[in-house]
Amino acid sequence: MEERTAPAAPAAAATGVTGVTGLRERKKRRTRSALLRASLVLFVSQGYERTTVDEITAAVAVSQRTFFRYFANKEEVVFAVQELMESHFVAELHARPPAEGPIEALRGAVLAAWDTVDGALGGVVPVDLYMRSYRLIESTPALLAVHLRRTTGLEERISRLIAAREGLDVDADPRPRVAVAAFFGVMRVTGRLWGQGDDTSVEAIRRLTDTYLDGITPALAGRWR
């Protein structure tokens, strides 16, 4: 009599567990994105300081406990999308051609990042909402202070990246930190001017950035090697 092989139950169970895990992770991402969007909508419509966690959770129909499972506080929500864009800029800088000089590479990376902002956000929040939240940071003293403090860490990260591109020791050669400081100075100026203007579009801040970078390019452009 022919012997029949029983189905591989453990493998089937494992597949089921994987499916449940994937569903759970997707649900977590949806909840986090919903909290993020609701928070930013409330922040930009009625002000960061005036918005409470209770209002955010009510908008999403979840508990405070759920909110704090994803975010430590309101400040972390505001800068969650900023972190996405910072990572996008760093990725664009990594992708610049090796033949480009430091300022050329920084300029190309930031303009490319603005050109692809929609894809970088990955549908987490609409581009318009991101731009309005960026303007909120520029116009809210408490958030602007945090933004400037965070930028200091990003500047050091970029300085080391530029030094590595040029084959330099960032602690022995001052040029990477000086160039990055000048570049981020332009970013701060353009961010402030854009925030004070009437046009809040991506195109407006990209155009302003491109124009102001013209002011430092002649002094710092070229290859260092």
C-alpha positions as CSV (number, residue, x, y, z in Angstrom):
1,M,0.0,0.0,0.0
2,E,1.4,3.4,-1.0
3,E,2.5,5.6,1.9
4,R,1.1,9.1,1.8
5,T,3.0,12.1,3.0
6,A,1.2,14.4,5.4
7,P,1.1,18.2,4.7
8,A,3.9,20.2,6.3
9,A,1.9,21.8,9.1
10,P,4.8,23.8,10.7
11,A,5.5,25.5,7.4
12,A,1.9,26.4,6.9
13,A,1.7,27.7,10.4
14,A,4.8,29.8,9.8
15,T,3.3,31.3,6.7
16,G,0.2,32.2,8.7
17,V,2.2,33.9,11.4
18,T,4.1,35.9,8.8
19,G,0.8,37.0,7.2
20,V,-0.5,38.1,10.6
21,T,2.7,39.9,11.4
22,G,2.7,41.7,8.1
23,L,-0.9,42.8,8.6
24,R,-0.1,44.0,12.1
25,E,2.8,46.1,10.8
26,R,0.7,47.6,8.1
27,K,-1.9,48.6,10.6
28,K,0.8,50.2,12.8
29,R,2.1,52.2,9.9
30,R,-1.4,53.4,9.0
31,T,-2.1,54.4,12.6
32,R,1.2,56.3,12.8
33,S,0.5,58.1,9.5
34,A,-3.0,59.0,10.6
35,L,-1.7,60.5,13.8
36,L,1.0,62.3,12.0
37,R,-1.4,63.8,9.4
38,A,-4.0,64.7,12.0
39,S,-1.4,66.4,14.2
40,L,0.0,68.5,11.4
41,V,-3.4,69.6,10.2
42,L,-4.3,70.8,13.7
43,F,-0.9,72.4,14.2
44,V,-1.1,74.4,11.0
45,S,-4.7,75.3,11.3
46,Q,-4.9,76.4,15.0
47,G,-1.3,76.6,16.1
48,Y,1.2,74.2,17.7
49,E,0.9,75.5,21.2
50,R,-2.9,75.6,21.2
51,T,-3.2,72.0,20.0
52,T,-3.5,69.3,22.6
53,V,-2.8,65.6,22.4
54,D,-6.5,65.0,23.3
55,E,-7.5,66.8,20.2
56,I,-5.1,64.8,18.1
57,T,-6.3,61.5,19.4
58,A,-10.0,62.5,19.0
59,A,-9.4,63.3,15.4
60,V,-8.0,59.8,14.8
61,A,-10.4,58.1,17.3
62,V,-7.6,56.5,19.3
63,S,-6.5,56.7,22.9
64,Q,-3.7,58.9,24.4
65,R,-1.9,55.6,25.1
66,T,-1.9,54.9,21.4
67,F,-0.5,58.3,20.6
68,F,2.4,57.9,23.1
69,R,3.1,54.4,21.7
70,Y,4.2,56.2,18.5
71,F,5.4,59.6,19.6
72,A,7.0,60.8,22.8
73,N,5.4,64.2,22.5
74,K,4.0,66.8,20.1
75,E,7.5,68.0,19.2
76,E,8.5,64.6,17.9
77,V,5.4,64.6,15.6
78,V,6.4,67.9,14.0
79,F,9.9,66.8,13.2
80,A,9.0,63.2,12.1
81,V,8.5,64.4,8.5
82,Q,11.5,66.7,8.7
83,E,13.6,63.6,9.4
84,L,12.2,62.0,6.3
85,M,13.4,64.9,4.2
86,E,16.8,65.1,5.9
87,S,17.4,61.5,5.1
88,H,16.3,62.1,1.6
89,F,18.8,65.0,1.2
90,V,21.6,62.8,2.6
91,A,20.7,60.0,0.2
92,E,20.8,62.5,-2.7
93,L,24.2,63.8,-1.5
94,H,25.5,60.2,-1.4
95,A,24.3,59.8,-5.0
96,R,26.1,62.8,-6.4
97,P,28.8,62.1,-9.0
98,P,32.3,61.8,-7.4
99,A,33.7,64.4,-9.9
100,E,31.6,67.2,-8.4
101,G,33.2,69.6,-5.9
102,P,31.7,69.9,-2.4
103,I,29.5,73.0,-3.0
104,E,28.4,71.6,-6.4
105,A,27.4,68.3,-4.8
106,L,25.5,70.0,-1.9
107,R,23.7,72.3,-4.4
108,G,22.8,69.4,-6.6
109,A,21.6,67.3,-3.7
110,V,19.3,70.0,-2.2
111,L,17.7,70.9,-5.5
112,A,17.2,67.2,-6.4
113,A,15.6,66.7,-3.0
114,W,13.1,69.5,-3.6
115,D,12.4,68.1,-7.1
116,T,11.5,64.7,-5.7
117,V,9.8,65.8,-2.4
118,D,6.6,64.0,-3.3
119,G,8.3,60.6,-3.6
120,A,10.4,61.2,-0.5
121,L,7.3,61.7,1.6
122,G,6.0,58.4,0.4
123,G,2.4,59.3,0.8
124,V,2.8,59.7,4.6
125,V,1.6,63.3,4.3
126,P,0.6,65.5,1.3
127,V,3.3,67.8,0.0
128,D,1.2,70.9,0.7
129,L,0.8,69.8,4.4
130,Y,4.5,69.2,4.7
131,M,5.3,72.7,3.3
132,R,2.8,74.3,5.7
133,S,4.4,72.4,8.6
134,Y,7.8,73.6,7.5
135,R,6.5,77.2,7.6
136,L,5.0,76.5,11.0
137,I,8.5,75.6,12.3
138,E,9.9,78.9,10.9
139,S,7.2,80.9,12.6
140,T,7.1,79.2,16.0
141,P,10.0,80.3,18.3
142,A,10.0,77.1,20.3
143,L,10.0,74.8,17.2
144,L,12.6,77.0,15.5
145,A,15.0,76.6,18.4
146,V,14.6,72.9,18.2
147,H,15.1,73.0,14.5
148,L,18.3,74.9,14.8
149,R,19.6,72.6,17.5
150,R,18.8,69.5,15.3
151,T,20.5,71.2,12.3
152,T,23.8,71.4,14.2
153,G,23.9,67.6,14.4
154,L,23.0,67.3,10.7
155,E,25.7,69.8,9.7
156,E,28.3,67.6,11.5
157,R,27.0,64.5,9.7
158,I,27.2,66.3,6.3
159,S,30.7,67.7,7.1
160,R,32.0,64.2,7.6
161,L,30.3,63.0,4.4
162,I,31.9,65.8,2.4
163,A,35.3,65.1,4.0
164,A,35.0,61.4,3.0
165,R,34.1,62.4,-0.5
166,E,37.2,64.5,-0.8
167,G,39.5,62.1,1.0
168,L,40.1,64.5,3.9
169,D,40.3,64.3,7.7
170,V,37.5,66.4,8.9
171,D,39.3,67.2,12.1
172,A,42.5,68.2,10.4
173,D,41.1,70.2,7.5
174,P,38.6,73.0,8.2
175,R,37.2,73.3,4.7
176,P,34.4,70.6,5.0
177,R,32.9,72.2,8.1
178,V,33.3,75.8,6.8
179,A,31.7,74.9,3.5
180,V,28.8,73.0,5.1
181,A,28.3,75.9,7.6
182,A,28.0,78.3,4.7
183,F,25.6,76.0,2.9
184,F,23.4,75.6,5.9
185,G,23.5,79.3,6.5
186,V,22.0,79.8,3.0
187,M,19.3,77.1,4.0
188,R,18.4,79.1,7.1
189,V,18.2,82.4,5.2
190,T,16.1,81.0,2.4
191,G,13.9,79.1,4.9
192,R,13.2,82.3,6.8
193,L,12.5,84.4,3.7
194,W,10.3,81.8,2.2
195,G,8.4,81.5,5.4
196,Q,7.7,85.3,5.4
197,G,6.6,85.3,1.7
198,D,3.2,84.7,0.1
199,D,4.2,81.8,-2.1
200,T,4.4,78.6,0.1
201,S,5.1,76.2,-2.8
202,V,8.0,73.9,-3.3
203,E,8.9,75.7,-6.4
204,A,9.2,79.0,-4.5
205,I,11.7,77.7,-1.9
206,R,13.6,75.8,-4.6
207,R,14.0,79.0,-6.7
208,L,15.0,81.0,-3.6
209,T,17.6,78.3,-2.6
210,D,19.1,78.2,-6.1
211,T,19.4,82.0,-6.2
212,Y,21.0,82.4,-2.8
213,L,23.4,79.6,-3.4
214,D,24.8,81.7,-6.3
215,G,26.1,84.0,-3.6
216,I,28.5,81.4,-2.1
217,T,29.4,79.3,-5.1
218,P,32.1,81.4,-6.5
219,A,34.0,81.5,-3.2
220,L,33.8,77.8,-2.4
221,A,33.2,76.0,-5.8
222,G,35.7,73.8,-7.4
223,R,37.5,70.6,-6.5
224,W,39.6,70.4,-3.4
225,R,41.7,67.3,-4.2
